[in-house]
Amino acid sequence: MADAGLFVGWGAPVTGREAKGLEVFGEAGAFYGAAQDAGDIESVEVFFLASHGGGLSGFFLIRGTAEQCAALRERDEFQRILARAGLVVQDLGVLDAISGDAVGEQLAIYQEAIADIA
């Protein structure tokens, strides 16, 4: 069961690189979809955000176990897509995420830290 994820977010396209940005977006979607089909990750969703005055335009939310997410992040193709995307969009970022039972585990660690500091 997925207890982790990767948040791959991006901002506006680099001016003059819009067409290449669409190409790289397609590559990323195909790569993540193939990883899901192969069972390397549990799922992937893509989100486009309405204009809101911030730098985030959209993101992929990739779900899997912590091990699956770490393995995906280490793959050469993942790194290649990030390198290409960084040349065609602004504010590219990848964040590790937790969900499910792992949230409770992190809250317990936080509560313990509060008790130690208080």
C-alpha positions as CSV (number, residue, x, y, z in Angstrom):
1,M,0.0,0.0,0.0
2,A,1.2,3.5,-0.9
3,D,2.6,5.3,2.1
4,A,4.8,7.7,0.2
5,G,4.9,9.8,-2.9
6,L,6.8,12.2,-5.0
7,F,5.4,15.7,-5.8
8,V,6.9,16.9,-9.1
9,G,5.8,20.5,-9.5
10,W,6.5,23.1,-12.2
11,G,5.9,26.7,-12.9
12,A,5.4,28.8,-16.0
13,P,7.2,27.7,-19.2
14,V,10.4,29.5,-20.1
15,T,9.5,32.1,-22.8
16,G,10.3,30.6,-26.2
17,R,10.4,27.1,-24.9
18,E,6.7,26.4,-24.7
19,A,6.7,23.8,-27.5
20,K,9.6,21.9,-26.0
21,G,7.9,22.1,-22.6
22,L,5.0,20.2,-24.0
23,E,7.3,17.6,-25.5
24,V,9.1,17.1,-22.1
25,F,5.7,17.0,-20.3
26,G,4.7,14.2,-22.7
27,E,7.9,12.3,-22.0
28,A,7.4,12.6,-18.3
29,G,3.8,11.4,-18.5
30,A,4.7,8.4,-20.6
31,F,7.6,7.5,-18.3
32,Y,5.4,7.7,-15.1
33,G,2.6,5.8,-16.9
34,A,5.0,3.0,-17.9
35,A,6.3,2.9,-14.3
36,Q,2.7,2.4,-13.1
37,D,2.0,-0.2,-15.7
38,A,5.1,-2.1,-14.7
39,G,4.1,-2.0,-11.0
40,D,7.2,0.1,-10.2
41,I,4.8,2.7,-8.6
42,E,1.2,2.5,-7.4
43,S,-0.2,5.4,-9.3
44,V,0.4,8.8,-10.9
45,E,-1.9,11.8,-11.3
46,V,-1.4,15.0,-13.0
47,F,-2.8,18.3,-11.9
48,F,-3.0,21.7,-13.6
49,L,-3.6,24.7,-11.4
50,A,-5.8,27.7,-12.1
51,S,-4.1,31.0,-12.0
52,H,-3.5,32.0,-8.4
53,G,-0.7,34.5,-8.4
54,G,1.9,31.9,-7.2
55,G,4.7,30.2,-9.0
56,L,3.2,26.7,-9.2
57,S,1.4,25.9,-12.4
58,G,0.9,22.1,-12.0
59,F,2.3,18.9,-10.6
60,F,2.5,15.1,-10.9
61,L,1.6,13.2,-7.8
62,I,3.3,9.9,-7.9
63,R,2.3,7.3,-5.2
64,G,4.0,4.2,-4.0
65,T,5.9,2.8,-1.1
66,A,8.9,4.7,0.2
67,E,11.1,2.1,-1.5
68,Q,9.4,2.5,-4.9
69,C,9.6,6.3,-4.8
70,A,13.3,6.2,-3.9
71,A,14.0,3.7,-6.6
72,L,12.1,5.8,-9.2
73,R,14.0,8.9,-8.1
74,E,17.3,7.1,-8.7
75,R,16.5,6.0,-12.2
76,D,18.5,7.6,-15.0
77,E,15.4,8.3,-17.0
78,F,13.8,10.2,-14.1
79,Q,17.0,12.3,-13.8
80,R,17.1,12.9,-17.5
81,I,13.5,14.1,-17.6
82,L,14.2,16.5,-14.7
83,A,17.3,17.9,-16.4
84,R,15.3,18.5,-19.6
85,A,12.3,19.9,-17.7
86,G,14.6,22.3,-15.8
87,L,15.5,23.9,-19.1
88,V,12.0,24.5,-20.3
89,V,10.0,25.4,-17.1
90,Q,10.5,27.7,-14.2
91,D,10.3,26.6,-10.5
92,L,10.7,22.9,-11.1
93,G,10.8,21.0,-7.9
94,V,10.6,17.4,-6.5
95,L,9.5,16.8,-3.0
96,D,9.2,13.6,-1.0
97,A,5.8,13.1,0.5
98,I,4.2,10.7,3.0
99,S,0.6,9.5,3.4
100,G,-1.4,6.8,5.0
101,D,0.1,5.1,8.1
102,A,3.4,7.0,7.6
103,V,1.6,10.2,8.6
104,G,0.7,8.8,12.0
105,E,4.3,7.6,12.4
106,Q,5.6,11.1,11.6
107,L,3.1,12.7,14.0
108,A,4.3,10.4,16.8
109,I,7.9,11.4,16.2
110,Y,6.8,15.1,16.2
111,Q,4.9,14.6,19.5
112,E,7.9,12.9,21.1
113,A,10.1,15.9,20.0
114,I,7.6,18.3,21.5
115,A,7.7,16.4,24.8
116,D,11.5,16.4,24.8
117,I,11.7,20.1,24.2
118,A,8.9,21.3,26.4
